[in-house]
Each structure stands twice: as C-alpha cells, then as structure tokens.
Amino acid sequence: NHNKPLEMFCKKDQTPICSKCTETDHKHHEVIPMEKESRRIKMDMKKIQAD
C-alpha cells in the first residue's frame, strides 16, 4: 500500500504492516517486529508437528 517493506506485525489485526501503518491505521494497536512473530509461528508449527 505504501510501497514499504512489511517489517512489523499488528497483533490485533493479525497482519503484517509497514512502518507507516504503525503511525496511521494501526496507531493504537499492539505492534511487534515481523521477525519476532515469524519466530513464534515457527515454534508453534514445530509443536504441532511434534504432536
């Protein structure tokens, strides 16, 4: 949308967002680095595969 990398993740909307979105549409949402969310998803997938 803003032609910027999707470096952040909005926890409320469960979607990747760019830095500009953290200041506009997702301003009051909990936002974390995309890398952190990616690690969490990978760990969850490993747990599911182990079950």
Order of alpha helices (4+ residues) and beta strands (2+ residues): beta-beta-alpha-beta-alpha
